[in-house]
Amino acid sequence: MNNAFCYIHIPFCTSKCIYCRFASFWWLEQLKVDIYIKYLIKEIQNNKIDFNNLKSIYFGWWTPSVLNLKQLKIIIDTLKNKYNFDDNMEINLEATPKTITKQNLAWWKKIWINRISVWVQTLNSNSLIEIWREEKWDILKALDNIYKVWFYNISIDFIIWLPYVVKWEIKTDIEYILDKYDFVKHISVYMLEDYYYPWKWSSISIKEEEYLKEYIEVKNFLKQKLFNSYEISNFSKAWYECKHNQAYWNHSNILAFWLWAHWFIDGVRFNNSEKFNEYYSWKQIIEDKLTKADILIEKVMFNLRTNGLTKEIYKNINIKKINNLITKWLLCEENTKIVLTNRWVLLLDYILKEII
């Protein structure tokens, strides 16, 4: 195997967002963290898959930035001792604002972390309280700290359709941050799906049909600021696309060491258990070999979300259905590819169901 990408999940949070539905602890007990790191290191050391080059490490999901320097360093050192690191290695750390101190930033640089994803979501104070996030001033202080220490590769995340956030407010927040902090090279803009959304929020949020207008405004603004839309929720300056995300969308080999891990190696998916006791006893590691039909379905979904369907892909799909969606302005032809129009936001599941 030539190249692979690595995902590390740290299932501990300083606080758990109200819309979170994933396996994690929202309180921190150092003993639990130490035990988890111990088993994570064992999993890396015992892995039998061999390859020539590790191109990225992505510390993601909950709050990996709560780990101390020693804990982060031992994970990176274990990977470095086992695998060859690419010369242009990207090591990403997702972080909540309160953990982004000048001291932590300096430490992270020393252990080769060179990309930080900052969870902003919104600058609306009422919304941040409602979703159990940190305060607006914590976010701005974190960005000020980044400016002082100077991390040049920063991504920030926003969510459309949060409580108390009014129409155009997300766009205004993004404008404000980009105007003040020119080191931001990547922006993610997500929309919560219905099953994450508490029913009581519907009366204190923008209307569902307004997603599309909000998204288009944000997309057009970011285009003016030279942020390329390389996936429907992700925008970046040239050469600052997230390596891990791109690997996932193009079916590259991905190693994943963690509770509830999802690997992808040469057409086979592997899943670890989502329960701590089963993960610690190495149980429920599920192997699922994808068929050609499975791969085609994923390629259709991933290609629509990114650069569009090439002829090689869409020749295997019902052309009449594609043409029907083109007449409805849900799909269009662009540079020999079939791509989503801006109407995808509310109808992507419908589009996929129609053409797959």
C-alpha positions as CSV (number, residue, x, y, z in Angstrom):
1,M,0.0,0.0,0.0
2,N,1.4,3.4,-0.9
3,N,-0.3,6.2,1.0
4,A,-2.8,6.4,3.8
5,F,-4.5,9.0,6.0
6,C,-5.1,8.7,9.7
7,Y,-8.1,9.8,11.9
8,I,-7.8,9.9,15.7
9,H,-11.0,10.3,17.7
10,I,-10.8,11.8,21.2
11,P,-14.3,11.2,22.8
12,F,-14.0,13.7,25.7
13,C,-15.5,17.2,25.9
14,T,-15.4,20.1,28.3
15,S,-19.2,20.3,27.6
16,K,-21.4,18.4,25.3
17,C,-23.4,20.3,22.7
18,I,-27.1,19.9,23.1
19,Y,-27.5,18.6,19.5
20,C,-24.7,16.0,19.9
21,R,-25.8,12.4,19.3
22,F,-22.4,10.7,19.3
23,A,-20.4,8.5,21.8
24,S,-18.5,10.9,24.1
25,F,-18.1,11.9,27.7
26,W,-18.9,15.6,28.4
27,W,-17.0,15.6,31.7
28,L,-13.3,15.1,32.2
29,E,-11.9,12.6,34.6
30,Q,-8.2,12.3,34.0
31,L,-8.2,8.6,34.8
32,K,-10.7,7.9,32.0
33,V,-8.7,10.0,29.6
34,D,-5.5,8.1,30.6
35,I,-7.1,4.7,30.2
36,Y,-8.4,5.7,26.7
37,I,-5.0,7.0,25.6
38,K,-3.4,3.7,26.8
39,Y,-5.8,1.6,24.7
40,L,-5.5,3.9,21.7
41,I,-1.7,3.6,21.7
42,K,-2.0,-0.2,21.9
43,E,-4.4,-0.2,18.9
44,I,-1.9,1.8,16.9
45,Q,1.1,-0.4,17.9
46,N,-0.9,-3.7,17.1
47,N,-2.1,-2.6,13.7
48,K,-0.9,-5.0,11.0
49,I,-1.6,-2.9,7.9
50,D,1.5,-1.7,6.2
51,F,2.0,1.2,3.8
52,N,4.7,3.6,2.6
53,N,3.5,7.0,3.6
54,L,1.2,8.6,6.1
55,K,0.0,11.9,4.6
56,S,-2.1,13.4,7.4
57,I,-3.3,12.9,11.0
58,Y,-6.7,14.4,11.9
59,F,-7.5,14.7,15.6
60,G,-11.2,15.2,15.5
61,W,-14.8,15.0,16.7
62,W,-15.2,16.1,20.3
63,T,-12.5,18.1,22.0
64,P,-9.1,16.6,21.2
65,S,-7.6,19.9,22.3
66,V,-8.4,19.0,25.9
67,L,-5.5,16.6,25.8
68,N,-2.3,17.8,27.4
69,L,1.0,18.1,25.5
70,K,2.3,14.8,26.8
71,Q,-0.9,12.9,25.7
72,L,-0.9,14.5,22.2
73,K,2.8,14.0,21.8
74,I,2.8,10.3,22.7
75,I,0.0,9.6,20.1
76,I,2.0,11.5,17.4
77,D,5.3,9.8,18.4
78,T,3.7,6.4,18.3
79,L,2.4,7.0,14.8
80,K,5.8,8.4,13.7
81,N,7.7,5.4,15.1
82,K,5.4,3.0,13.2
83,Y,4.8,4.8,9.9
84,N,6.8,7.0,7.6
85,F,5.5,10.6,7.7
86,D,5.0,12.4,4.4
87,D,7.3,15.4,3.8
88,N,4.2,17.6,3.5
89,M,2.5,16.0,6.5
90,E,-0.7,17.8,7.7
91,I,-1.6,17.3,11.4
92,N,-4.9,18.8,12.3
93,L,-6.3,19.5,15.7
94,E,-10.0,20.3,16.3
95,A,-10.2,22.8,19.2
96,T,-12.7,24.6,21.3
97,P,-12.0,28.3,22.0
98,K,-11.1,28.0,25.7
99,T,-8.3,25.5,24.9
100,I,-6.7,27.9,22.4
101,T,-4.3,29.7,24.7
102,K,-1.0,31.2,23.7
103,Q,0.7,28.5,25.8
104,N,-1.2,25.6,24.1
105,L,-0.6,27.1,20.6
106,A,3.2,27.2,21.3
107,W,3.1,23.6,22.5
108,W,1.1,22.4,19.6
109,K,3.6,23.9,17.2
110,K,6.5,22.1,18.9
111,I,4.8,18.7,18.3
112,W,4.2,19.3,14.6
113,I,0.6,20.2,14.7
114,N,0.2,22.6,11.8
115,R,-3.5,23.0,11.2
116,I,-6.3,24.0,13.7
117,S,-10.0,23.7,13.3
118,V,-11.8,26.2,15.5
119,W,-15.4,25.4,16.5
120,V,-17.2,28.8,16.2
121,Q,-20.7,27.7,15.1
122,T,-22.1,31.3,15.6
123,L,-21.2,34.5,17.3
124,N,-24.8,34.9,18.6
125,S,-24.5,34.9,22.4
126,N,-28.0,33.7,23.1
127,S,-27.5,30.8,20.6
128,L,-24.2,29.8,22.2
129,I,-25.8,29.6,25.6
130,E,-28.8,27.6,24.2
131,I,-26.5,25.0,22.5
132,W,-24.1,24.8,25.5
133,R,-21.1,26.3,23.8
134,E,-18.5,28.7,24.9
135,E,-19.2,32.5,24.8
136,K,-18.6,34.9,22.0
137,W,-15.7,36.5,23.8
138,D,-14.0,33.2,24.3
139,I,-14.1,32.7,20.5
140,L,-12.6,36.1,19.8
141,K,-10.0,35.8,22.4
142,A,-8.9,32.4,20.9
143,L,-8.6,34.1,17.5
144,D,-6.6,36.9,19.0
145,N,-4.3,34.3,20.6
146,I,-3.8,32.6,17.2
147,Y,-2.9,36.0,15.7
148,K,-0.3,36.6,18.4
149,V,1.4,33.2,18.1
150,W,0.7,33.1,14.3
151,F,-0.7,29.8,13.1
152,Y,-1.1,30.3,9.3
153,N,-3.4,27.4,8.6
154,I,-6.7,27.9,10.4
155,S,-10.2,26.5,9.7
156,I,-13.4,27.8,11.3
157,D,-16.7,26.0,11.5
158,F,-20.2,27.6,11.3
159,I,-23.7,26.0,11.5
160,I,-26.7,27.4,9.7
161,W,-30.1,26.9,11.5
162,L,-29.2,27.4,15.1
163,P,-31.7,28.9,17.7
164,Y,-31.9,32.7,18.0
165,V,-29.7,33.2,14.9
166,V,-31.5,35.5,12.5
167,K,-31.4,35.7,8.8
168,W,-28.0,36.8,7.3
169,E,-26.4,36.6,10.7
170,I,-24.0,33.8,9.8
171,K,-22.8,35.7,6.7
172,T,-22.3,38.8,8.9
173,D,-20.3,36.7,11.4
174,I,-18.1,35.3,8.6
175,E,-17.5,38.8,7.2
176,Y,-16.5,40.1,10.6
177,I,-14.0,37.3,11.2
178,L,-12.4,37.4,7.8
179,D,-12.1,41.2,8.0
180,K,-10.3,41.0,11.3
181,Y,-8.4,37.8,11.0
182,D,-6.7,37.3,7.7
183,F,-5.0,34.0,8.8
184,V,-8.3,32.1,8.3
185,K,-7.7,29.9,5.2
186,H,-10.6,27.5,5.5
187,I,-14.3,27.8,6.4
188,S,-16.9,25.0,6.9
189,V,-20.6,25.9,6.9
190,Y,-22.9,23.1,7.9
191,M,-26.6,22.6,8.4
192,L,-28.0,20.6,11.2
193,E,-30.2,17.7,10.0
194,D,-33.7,17.3,11.5
195,Y,-32.8,14.4,13.7
196,Y,-30.2,16.6,15.5
197,Y,-32.7,19.4,16.0
198,P,-34.6,19.7,19.3
199,W,-38.3,20.4,18.5
200,K,-38.4,23.5,20.7
201,W,-35.9,25.3,18.5
202,S,-38.3,25.6,15.6
203,S,-40.0,28.7,17.0
204,I,-36.7,30.5,17.7
205,S,-34.9,29.8,14.5
206,I,-35.0,31.0,10.9
207,K,-37.5,29.1,8.7
208,E,-36.3,25.9,7.1
209,E,-36.9,27.3,3.6
210,E,-34.5,30.1,4.4
211,Y,-31.5,27.7,4.6
212,L,-31.0,28.0,0.9
213,K,-30.9,31.8,0.7
214,E,-28.5,31.9,3.7
215,Y,-26.2,29.3,2.1
216,I,-26.1,31.0,-1.3
217,E,-25.3,34.3,0.3
218,V,-22.4,32.8,2.2
219,K,-21.2,30.9,-0.8
220,N,-21.2,34.0,-3.1
221,F,-19.5,36.1,-0.4
222,L,-16.7,33.5,0.1
223,K,-16.2,33.2,-3.6
224,Q,-15.6,37.0,-3.7
225,K,-13.0,36.5,-1.0
226,L,-11.3,33.8,-3.1
227,F,-12.5,30.8,-1.1
228,N,-13.1,27.9,-3.4
229,S,-16.1,25.6,-2.8
230,Y,-14.3,22.2,-3.0
231,E,-17.2,20.5,-1.2
232,I,-20.8,21.7,-0.6
233,S,-20.0,22.6,3.1
234,N,-16.3,23.4,2.8
235,F,-14.5,26.4,1.3
236,S,-10.8,27.2,1.3
237,K,-8.1,29.4,-0.1
238,A,-5.9,27.8,-2.8
239,W,-3.8,24.9,-1.4
240,Y,-5.5,24.9,2.0
241,E,-8.1,22.2,1.4
242,C,-8.3,19.7,4.3
243,K,-6.3,16.7,3.2
244,H,-8.2,14.3,5.4
245,N,-11.6,15.4,4.0
246,Q,-10.4,15.0,0.5
247,A,-9.1,11.6,1.2
248,Y,-12.5,10.5,2.6
249,W,-14.4,11.8,-0.4
250,N,-12.1,10.1,-3.0
251,H,-12.0,6.7,-1.3
252,S,-8.3,6.9,-0.2
253,N,-7.1,4.5,2.4
254,I,-8.0,5.8,5.9
255,L,-6.7,4.4,9.2
256,A,-8.8,5.2,12.2
257,F,-7.7,4.5,15.8
258,W,-10.5,5.1,18.2
259,L,-13.8,4.2,19.8
260,W,-16.3,3.8,17.0
261,A,-13.6,4.0,14.4
262,H,-14.5,3.8,10.7
263,W,-11.6,2.6,8.5
264,F,-11.5,2.3,4.8
265,I,-8.7,0.1,3.4
266,D,-8.7,-1.2,-0.2
267,G,-12.5,-1.3,-0.6
268,V,-13.2,-2.7,2.9
269,R,-14.7,-0.8,5.8
270,F,-13.9,-1.6,9.4
271,N,-15.9,-0.4,12.4
272,N,-14.8,-0.5,16.1
273,S,-17.4,-0.7,18.8
274,E,-19.0,2.6,20.0
275,K,-19.0,1.3,23.6
276,F,-16.0,1.9,25.8
277,N,-16.0,-1.5,27.5
278,E,-16.2,-3.4,24.1
279,Y,-13.5,-1.1,22.6
280,Y,-11.2,-1.9,25.6
281,S,-11.8,-5.7,25.1
282,W,-11.3,-5.4,21.3
283,K,-14.8,-6.6,20.5
284,Q,-17.2,-5.8,17.7
285,I,-14.7,-4.9,15.0
286,I,-17.0,-5.2,12.0
287,E,-15.6,-5.9,8.5
288,D,-17.7,-4.9,5.5
289,K,-16.3,-5.5,2.0
290,L,-18.0,-3.1,-0.4
291,T,-19.3,-4.4,-3.7
292,K,-18.9,-2.5,-7.0
293,A,-22.5,-1.3,-6.5
294,D,-21.7,0.0,-3.0
295,I,-18.7,1.9,-4.4
296,L,-20.7,3.3,-7.2
297,I,-23.3,4.7,-4.8
298,E,-20.6,6.3,-2.6
299,K,-18.9,7.7,-5.7
300,V,-22.1,9.3,-6.8
301,M,-22.7,10.8,-3.4
302,F,-19.1,12.0,-2.9
303,N,-18.7,13.3,-6.4
304,L,-22.0,15.3,-6.2
305,R,-20.8,16.8,-3.0
306,T,-17.4,17.8,-4.4
307,N,-16.5,18.3,-8.1
308,G,-19.4,16.7,-9.9
309,L,-20.1,13.5,-11.7
310,T,-17.7,12.6,-14.4
311,K,-18.9,10.7,-17.5
312,E,-17.2,7.6,-16.2
313,I,-19.5,7.7,-13.2
314,Y,-22.8,8.9,-14.6
315,K,-22.8,6.6,-17.6
316,N,-23.7,3.9,-15.1
317,I,-26.8,5.8,-13.9
318,N,-30.2,6.2,-15.5
319,I,-29.5,9.1,-17.9
320,K,-33.3,9.9,-18.2
321,K,-33.4,10.5,-14.4
322,I,-30.4,12.8,-14.6
323,N,-32.0,14.8,-17.5
324,N,-35.2,15.0,-15.5
325,L,-33.4,16.5,-12.6
326,I,-31.6,18.9,-15.0
327,T,-35.0,20.2,-16.2
328,K,-36.0,20.8,-12.6
329,W,-32.8,22.9,-12.1
330,L,-31.5,20.5,-9.4
331,L,-28.6,19.4,-11.5
332,C,-26.8,21.1,-14.4
333,E,-23.9,20.3,-16.9
334,E,-20.7,22.2,-16.2
335,N,-17.4,21.5,-18.0
336,T,-18.4,18.0,-19.0
337,K,-19.6,17.1,-15.5
338,I,-23.0,16.9,-13.8
339,V,-23.0,19.1,-10.8
340,L,-25.5,20.2,-8.1
341,T,-27.2,23.6,-8.5
342,N,-27.7,25.9,-5.5
343,R,-31.1,24.2,-5.0
344,W,-29.4,21.1,-3.5
345,V,-29.6,22.3,0.1
346,L,-33.1,21.0,0.9
347,L,-33.2,18.3,-1.7
348,L,-29.9,16.4,-1.8
349,D,-31.4,13.2,-0.3
350,Y,-34.2,13.3,-2.9
351,I,-31.6,13.8,-5.7
352,L,-29.5,10.9,-4.6
353,K,-32.6,8.7,-4.2
354,E,-33.7,9.5,-7.8
355,I,-30.5,8.8,-9.6
356,I,-29.0,5.9,-7.6
